[in-house]
Amino acid sequence: MRVGLRLSVSLYTFFPLVSELASEIATGVFMKQSQVRIMGANAADQQPEKTVVLIDLVPLGEEFDNTTAFFTSDRFWHKMVIIKAFYFGDYDVLYVSYPGIYKF
């Protein structure tokens, strides 16, 4: 599952906190930290004080079952994944991508 988030911190502020974000996301979606992979980060277009983060969530088996995929996607879209605002500010969900999961 691929997730894109826009954090309210600059890229330079974000980089030392990569493992902290992975831990926060793992807790928020009830996964192990090893299942959360921060794949990249860039300054947001036209908003250099914000950072776009690309995240892969990796299933323990070959794939996520439909219930887990929907539940995880729903937690992101409804901002039920709590990340420390002290470190990361507010966040926006840009996308959640996984075969069979669609945002309406």
C-alpha positions, 0 to 999 in steps of 0.5 A, a space after each residue: 500500500 502506498 500513502 502520500 502525506 503532506 506534513 507541515 514541517 520543512 524538509 530539513 526539519 523532517 529528515 532527522 525524524 524519519 524513524 519517528 514518523 515510521 513509528 507513529 504511523 505503525 502505531 496508528 495503523 496497528 502494524 509493526 514498524 518494520 512494515 512502514 517504509 519511508 520511501 522518499 520526501 520532497 519539499 511541497 510544490 509552492 510550499 517550501 515550509 511543507 514536506 511531501 512524504 512517500 510511504 509504503 506499508 508492507 503486509 506480513 504475508 503476500 498481500 493485505 486482505 481486503 478488510 485490512 486494506 480498507 481499514 488502513 486506508 480509512 484510517 488515513 482518509 479520516 485522519 485517525 492516524 495520530 502523528 505528533 503535531 509537535 514534530 510534524 505539524 498537521 498533515 494532509 493525505 494526498 493519496 492512498 493507493 492499493 489494488 481494489 481500494 478506491 476513495 469516493 
